[in-house]
Amino acid sequence: MKRFLVPAVLGVVALLITVVSKTAEIKPPPSTPKLVALGKQIYAQQCAACHGDTGRGDGAAAYLLYPKPRDFVAARYRLVSTWDRVPTDQDIFDTISRGMPGSAMPSWGHLPVEQRWALTYYVKSLAEKPLTIKAQKKPAEDGSGGEGLIQVPAEPPYNTAAKTRALELYKDACASCHGASGRGDGTQDQVDAEGYPTRPRDLTTGIFKGSPDPISLYRHIVAGIPGSPMPMSDWSYGQDAWHLVHYVRSLSSDTQRERVEMKKFAIQAVRVKTLPDHPESGIWRLASPVNLHLMPLWWRSNRPEEVTVRAVHDGKELAILMVWQDDTNDHTALRPQDFRDAAAVQFSLTANPPFFAMGASGAPVNIWMWKSERQADLEPAFQELEKIYPNLGIDSYPNLMRSPVEQSHRNALTLESDKTFVTGWGAGNIVSDPRRKSPVEDLSAQGFGTLQARPRIDQRVDARGVYGQGSYEVMFRRSLTPSGQGAVALKPGSTLPVGFAVWNGSAGDRDGKKSVTIWQELRIGK
């Protein structure tokens, strides 16, 4: 089987946003009541689900997330560039723009600059104590006594002597936590200031909480990460901190560091004469692949990093292909300890999309969800509990659809039962129906806890998944014309927000424990 996994950045893909790396060049607008009010509006739509309505880190999604959302009222910020360990406005703006790789905090770099500054000023206003930066004061020779913004000295060359010094510094000050090789395998029993468990960063993966650009990294090494076990390293101020910057950056590549940032791309659904009828159809080669970074809401190192997406349509139907790496084919969920692999496509029904997870009240989303065990039910037959538990005792119920001599009194399989006595099936729940012909569900939601299947008559989405060589390929297809209320309208020439999610059963993913993308743009060609 040939896979469609390609490099993360393609010239044929229109990258919609560029997070400015030289943030010092951005001249911020002054904080005004109008701008703060705008920030409050954006916060309610995009941030409150995690950080809470009042900013205390207690949003509806907070229980699903690790690390936990920041409490903006306590205002114990991690990414600071001052001797006082208080964030500047630029620190907050940069974090909003880039996000927080290694957590569920995505990049909001696709928002206009004015909106990001509006969020910066509103979030800052939530602090119970003013975030005050002291006047500039140069530190002593040992790095002590500095105040205000950390002024970064000139960068020295990273020659042989500098490399030797960097390794000495790393072994003495960093290896006990980050490990001798930088893989985060040092001291593991750690907690943050809020009492939550935390782990040292694996520096070889390129995942930095803050920006990995040299100047930002210099300041984060000197100031440390407040609220975490990473202490201030003011003693390194001068050339030693530069040596550490160079060494730490050498443990990962620019490609790795870029890949973990959540960026917004355009997915072009090209028009074709005939739609593909299989995930491995050659027709998919006519569509440009787009690689999207996935972030687990409950962060873990072993995770699906990317999903590759293609889209085509023939003027009547739309087809979307998702491809991602997965070392295990988890296609059964019959035992309590087992969880399935799955994938989903999410469409916003509003031009201005809500928070990217499950929509919001008054801002519904339409979700197409493929599940691996339902694919297995169709190939070749429905999976019964007896497949896992061959000695299972089964209650026998009368089957009014059969004569008495045809009644099965022992080992009555589900498909041979009267659905009246199979509660979910009898009640009309499509999830419980063993006769379903498609491994995909057409769902709708307006916020957490509101996910529900659309009416059976409107279940018009088809899908097919294939597993092989350590990866999944899943194809979704649906008519461009929506059926019933809550279905997304797909029109040639239109652009609409779309997102993607992947569940890894072997990692215990289920429900809200999953890996997701931020909103992307689906452009349906004319």
Disulfide bonds with the S-S distance in Angstrom:
none
